[in-house]
């Protein structure tokens, strides 16, 4: 049973993060791409090399991935960034605070009509969204960064595509904020998220996302 589960997880996603990113690139004519947390060929949904765009930069402190900027994302945004990007993929440290910081920093360095894509936003099991990795599959609590954006920032549009572990697409615009009368501590706990995931994430299907692009 465990072997079958791992086979399902490591199988190539039907609609991968790379396909989603390339769809955005082709739809909007993007020319520059930044990847925070560089994927490797060993990872399912490997993205960096398959992104179809003239300029690609990667940020990752792990020496084995060969990133353009072998530093943390915080150091990159503080010391090394020199240009704005059309599209930014956030897939670094899967911790709420870091993911939210990466998103807000990316928004400051995003060209007009740009897009941010955030991976691992839709954990379907509580164990995979623990802040410390305790399972083979690990999403961390990235979903909390999407909740914070959906609850507090009316000046962006956020949708999460129900594909490849949940890919949130963030663009400048306007959104109706997610509201709840539940205490904040309850809202940021997994049971609340699990009951309200569609509203929190503004979750849409792949078909609905592609229709929006069309």
HUPE-V650136 format. One record per residue. RES is the residue in one small letter. SS is DSSP state (A for helix, B for strand, O for the rest). PHI is phi in whole degrees, -180 to 180 (999 if undefined). PSI is psi in radians with two decimals (none if undefined). Layout:
res->[RES:RES]
ss->[SS:SS]
phi->[PHI:PHI]
psi->[PSI:PSI]
//
This chain:
res->[x:x:x:x:x:x:x:x:x:x:x:x:x:x:x:x:x:x:x:x:x:x:x:x:x:x:x:x:x:x:x:x:x:x:x:x:x:x:x:x:x:x:x:x:x:x:x:x:x:x:x:x:x:x:x:x:x:x:x:x:x:x:x:x:x:x:x:x:x:x:x:x:x:x:x:x:x:x:x:x:x:x:x:x:x:x:x:x:x:x:x:x:x:x:x:x:x:x:x:x:x:x:x:x:x:x:x:x:x:x:x:x:x:x:x:x:x:x:x:x:x:x:x:x:x:x:x:x:x:x:x:x:x:x:x:x:x:x:x:x:x:x:x:x:x:x:x:x:x:x:x:x:x:x:x:x:x:x:x:x:x:x:x:x:x:x:x:x:x:x:x:x:x:x:x:x:x:x:x:x:x:x:x:x:x:x:x:x:x:x:x:x:x:x:x:x:x:x:x:x:x:x:x:x:x:x:x:x:x:x:x:x:x:x]
ss->[O:A:A:A:A:A:A:A:A:A:O:O:O:O:O:O:A:A:A:A:A:A:A:A:A:A:A:A:O:O:O:B:B:B:B:B:O:O:O:O:O:O:O:O:O:O:O:A:A:A:O:O:O:O:B:B:B:B:B:O:O:O:A:A:A:O:O:O:B:O:O:O:A:A:A:A:A:A:A:A:O:O:O:O:B:B:B:B:B:B:O:O:O:O:O:A:A:A:A:A:A:A:A:A:A:A:A:A:O:B:B:B:B:B:B:B:B:B:O:O:O:O:O:O:O:A:A:A:A:O:O:O:O:O:O:O:O:O:O:O:O:O:A:A:A:A:A:A:A:A:A:A:O:O:O:B:B:B:B:B:B:O:O:O:O:O:B:B:B:B:B:B:O:O:O:O:O:O:O:O:O:O:O:A:A:A:A:O:O:A:A:A:A:A:A:A:A:A:A:A:A:O:B:B:O:A:A:A:A:A:A:A:A:O]
phi->[999:-63:-63:-64:-63:-66:-62:-65:-68:-86:-67:-63:-60:-63:-130:-87:-57:-65:-63:-62:-62:-65:-62:-65:-60:-71:-68:-106:68:-67:-124:-138:-136:-123:-114:-100:90:-78:-74:-122:-59:-74:-91:-64:73:-43:-115:-55:-73:-98:-81:-96:-156:-63:-118:-129:-123:-126:-124:-167:-76:-71:-64:-73:-89:66:-68:-58:-122:-82:-138:-70:-66:-61:-67:-59:-70:-81:-128:-117:-70:-129:-151:-91:-124:-78:-145:-126:-107:-103:-149:-91:-65:-86:-120:-46:-62:-69:-61:-66:-64:-62:-66:-67:-65:-63:-60:-70:-114:-103:-65:-57:67:-79:-136:-116:-116:-119:-91:68:-94:-129:-70:-103:-130:-61:-65:-78:-104:-65:-68:-105:-71:-129:-147:-60:-90:-138:-100:64:-103:-59:-57:-67:-66:-69:-59:-63:-64:-70:-93:-124:-116:-78:-98:-133:-110:-126:-130:-118:-83:-79:-156:49:70:93:-114:-81:-115:-117:-137:-66:162:-144:-137:-79:-69:-75:-125:-150:-86:-69:-57:-56:-60:-70:-62:-95:-109:-59:-56:-66:-58:-64:-77:-124:-59:-63:-75:-62:-83:52:-76:-133:-78:-61:-61:-66:-65:-65:-67:-61:-66:-71]
psi->[-0.78:-0.68:-0.74:-0.66:-0.79:-0.64:-0.72:-0.69:-0.77:-0.02:2.64:2.25:2.58:-0.71:1.80:2.89:-0.66:-0.72:-0.75:-0.81:-0.77:-0.60:-0.73:-0.74:-0.82:-0.60:-0.71:0.02:0.64:2.65:-0.23:2.45:2.38:2.25:2.10:1.94:1.51:2.21:2.81:2.85:-0.41:-0.24:2.46:2.46:0.36:2.27:-0.75:-0.87:-0.34:0.13:2.21:1.52:2.57:-0.73:2.13:2.23:2.52:2.53:2.07:2.22:-0.23:2.10:-0.47:-0.27:-0.23:0.75:2.67:-0.71:1.73:1.06:2.98:2.81:-0.62:-0.77:-0.67:-0.88:-0.48:-0.56:-0.42:-0.35:2.40:-0.07:2.88:2.78:2.67:-0.62:2.38:2.28:2.10:1.94:0.75:-2.31:2.22:0.92:2.40:-1.01:-0.72:-0.75:-0.74:-0.68:-0.73:-0.70:-0.83:-0.65:-0.73:-0.67:-0.62:-0.43:0.48:2.28:2.80:2.45:0.28:2.99:2.56:2.33:2.26:2.21:2.83:0.66:-0.14:1.17:2.31:-0.04:2.39:-0.61:-0.54:-0.21:0.27:2.59:-0.53:2.44:2.10:0.21:2.85:-0.75:2.29:1.99:-0.36:-2.95:0.75:-0.54:-0.48:-0.54:-0.65:-0.71:-0.75:-0.76:-0.74:-0.42:-0.43:-0.34:1.76:-0.12:0.31:2.80:2.24:2.17:2.61:2.12:2.26:1.24:2.60:1.00:0.16:1.87:1.88:2.39:2.12:2.21:2.69:2.52:-2.37:2.43:2.65:2.16:2.56:2.25:2.50:2.55:-0.05:2.61:2.60:-0.75:-0.64:-0.71:-0.56:0.37:2.58:-0.71:-0.69:-0.79:-0.76:-0.60:-0.46:0.37:-0.68:-0.72:-0.73:-0.85:-0.23:1.01:2.28:2.77:2.91:-0.75:-0.74:-0.66:-0.79:-0.59:-0.67:-0.72:-0.62:none]
//
